[in-house]
Amino acid sequence: MTNDLTDNLFSLIKSLSPSEKRQFSLYVGRIGVNSDSKFLNLFKVMSKQKKYDEKSILESTNISKQQLSNIKAHLYKQLLISLKLNPVHQSIPINIREQLDFSYILYRKGLYKQSLKILEKVKTTALHYEEKIMALEILEWEKIIESQYITRSIHNRAEILINETKELNELNLISGKLSNLSLQLYSIFLKMGHARTEEESDSIKEYFNQTLPEFDIKKLGFREKLWLYKAHLWYSFITQNFLSCYRYSSKWIDLFSEYPHLVSVHPVSYLKGNHYLLESLFYLNHTELFEKTLKDLEETLKNPKIPDDDNTAALSFLYVYSNKLNLRFMKGDFSNGDPLVENIQKKIKKYESRIDGHHIMIFYYKIASLYFGDGNYNRCIEFLKKIIDNKSLEMREDLMCFSRILNLVAHYEAGKDYHLESLIRSTYKFLIRMNDMHEVQKEMIRFLRNLSEVSPLEIKDEFRKLHSTLKTYENHPYERRAFLYLDILSWLESNIENRLSCRDNC
């Protein structure tokens, strides 16, 4: 057994709830001979371990080292079967797949009419819940059976099956092209964030227009429209068209209003749509509507249509708390953030196996920004260090770049001037390497580098000069990207207006 499969087995066992563990014991115990089976003993030992310990397993069971690999594989399979039988994990796609299995069994026994009856019924279910790929698979089975056993139950049966197959093939082809486009744009956004130059924006626009398939919007169903809106949303985020982001995230949510029975089938997409609607409102700075939408999302999470499972629990934390931080930024409410940060850290630890490093680093950046706004620069530096020291982070180059810029400013405000020169050099090199040296970054580095030569009496004039220079970039189509990550102008205004900072009070 490979280490990966061993890790997968151990993490699966650790993810089981008490009720799932009880069900597994009942599932295994349904046959008396299993009550003292080796795979059940392995399960009991591994359930008690905090860390996988093979030596302890061999000592605590009658399993030999040679047997262990196969027994772990068998245990893994039995756990999945038990979970599949759990009512909590029942879903429309699983039920459709189960009916397909039943139909295949009946077909193998030569009971063609019974098999076709199940297929016809489950095909209706699949189409109702927009499971068109499975509906196409059902159609293929119907054609196989009809070619061997002509039922003559419906006139023109062959023509009906052929037309249904053709229609589903066309929709699945469009869905596949739209999902490919959406995924590629999402990958680009994760890698680089917002477009940094006109050339990058033009390149994305050309790719989007060339890749977007032709379609008749009236013929598209739920799944095709969902991928279409996702593709438009990512394209809008990359090109910083936040009004378009709001438009397509709203269409995304409206789609679930049109197909309310699909909320329980696609809860992740439903929650994501709400999250990106909030993201759009954040960038548009519509505070009142943002706060209302966030409250609506928290109420939505209580809806019984949203499955109460580990996946939705992790995503609910991610979306709600990320936007709680955003709401504080919109309101300028930076004080007393410790309870919120402590709660976020506890939940990150709880869900760290289900949340990717990219989203965790975004949390750290937002927490650092919260502490920066509160004047707690040491705590700000502490969280930025988690991002800067993360060598495995290969996504959101813009996040890594602006973390370093904010780190420079935080070191200056914290009075840690002795670190500043070396930090400026390393940040400059990093920005050059990432091809992210734009005018706003250049002005910030130039300003911080020259501060040591400025007398205290002239410092305000330098802040005013920088503020005046950066103000010209605030609405620049690509330079404004810096202001999405750093509220530099507010920081400069606070220094110009003599608001209290750590430098004055440390």
Residue, then its C-alpha position, 0 to 999 in steps of 0.5 A: m500500500t502506498n503512503d498516499l493511500t495510508d494517509n487517505l485511510f487515516s484522514l478518512i477515519k479521522s473525518l468520521s463523526p460519532s454517528e458515522k462510526r456507529q453506523f460502520s460498526l453496525y454495517v460490519g456487524r450485520i454479518g456475525v463473522n465480521s464481528d472479529s474481522k481483521f479489518l474491523n480490528l484495524f479500524k478500532v486501533m486506527s480510530k484511537q490513534k492521533k498519528y498513524d503508527e504502524k508498529s502499534i497496529l501490528e502489536s495490537t492486532n493479529i495482522s501480519k506486516q504482509q497482510l496489512s496493505n491488503i487489509k487497509a485497502h479493504l477497510y478503505k473500501q468498506l468505509l466508503i460503502s458504509l458512508k454511501l449507505n448513510p442517509v446523510h450522504q444520500s443525494i440525487p446523483i448517488n440515487i440516479r447512479e444506484q438506479l442505473d446499477f439496478s437497471y444493469i443487473l436486471y439487463r444482465k438477467g435478461l429482464y429487459k422490460q424491467s430494466l427499461k422501466i427503471l431507465e425511463k423513470v430515472k432518466t426523467t429524474a436526471l433531466h429534472y435535476e439537470e444531470k445531463i451527462m448521466a441522462l446521456e448515459i441512460l439513453e445509451w443504455e436504452k439504445i443498447i437494450e432496444s437494439q437487442y429486444i424490441t419492445r414496440s411499446i412506443h411508436n417511433r421509439a428509435e427516432i425518439l431516442i436518437n433525437e433525445t441523444k442529439e439534443l443532450n449531446e449538443l448541450n453537453l458539448i456547450s457545457g463542456k466548452l463553457s466549463n473549460l473556459s471558466l476553469q481556465l479563467y479561474s486558474i489565471f485569476l488564481k495565478m496572477g490576480h487582476a490584469r496588471t497591464e493593458e497587454e494582459s487585459d487585451s490578451i485575456k479579452e482575446y482568449f475569452n472572445q475566441t474561446l466562448p462557444e456559440f449558443d442560443i441562450k433560450k436553449l440553455g438549461f441550468r448547468e450551461k447557464l451556470w458555467l456561462y455566468k462563472a466564465h463571465l464572472w472570472y473574466s470580469f474580475i481579471t479585467q477589473n470590471f466590478l460592475s460586470c462582476y455584480r451583474y453576473s454574480s446576480k445572474w448566478i443567484d437568480l438562476f437558483s431562484e429559477y431552479p429552487h429544487l437545485v439548491s440542495v443538489h448544488p449547495v456549493s455553487y449556491l454558496k459560491g454565488n452568494h460569496y462572489l456577489l459579496e465580493s462584487l459589492f465590496y469592490l463597488n463599495h456598496t456598504e449598505l447592500f453588502e451588509k444586507t447581503l451578508k446577513d441574508l447569506e448567514e440566514t441562508l445557511k440555516n436553510p434545510k436545503i443546504p446540506d449540513d456536511d463537512n464540505t459546506a461547513a468549511l465553505s460557510f466559514l470561508y465565505v462568512y468570515s472573509n466577508k466579515l473582515n471585508l465589512r470591517f474594511m468598508k466601515g473603517d472599523f479596525s478596532n477590537g479585532d482580536p476576538l474575530v481573529e481568534n475565532i478565525q484562527k480556531k476555524i482555520k485549524k479546524y478546517e485546514s484539511r478542507i481549505d486550500g493554502h491560497h484561501i488561508m493566505i488571503f485570510y492572513y492578508k486581511i487579518a494583517s490589514l485589519y491590524f494595520g488599520d488599528g495601528n497594531y503594526n507588530r501583529c500586522i507584520e506577524f501575519l504578513k510573515k506567514i505569507i512571505d515565508n510561505k515558499s509553497l504558495e504558487m498562486r495569487e502573485d499579486l497577493m505576495c507582491f502587496s504583502r511585501i509592500l504592506n510589510l515595508v509600510a508596517h515596519y516603518e510605522a512600527g519604528k523598525d527602521y533598522h530592517l527597512e533598507s534590507l526589506i526594501r532591497s528584497t521587496y524590489k528584487f521580488l517585484i522585478r522577478m514577478n514583473d509587478m513593478h508598477e508606478v504605485q509600487k515604485e513611488m512607495i519604495r522610493f518614498l520609504r527609501n528616502l525617508s531616512e534623509v528627510s528631517p522631522l520638520e519636512i516629513k509632512d511635506e513628503f507625505r503630501k507629495l506622495h499623496s498628490t502623486l498617488k492620487t493621480y493613479e487612483n482611477h487608472p485602469y491598471e495602477r488602481r489595482a494597488f488600491l484594491y489591496l492597500d488603502i495607501l491614500s488613507w494611510l497617508e491622510s492619517n499621517i498628514e492629519n496627525r492621527l495617532s500611530c504606533r511610531d508616536n506611541c511605541 
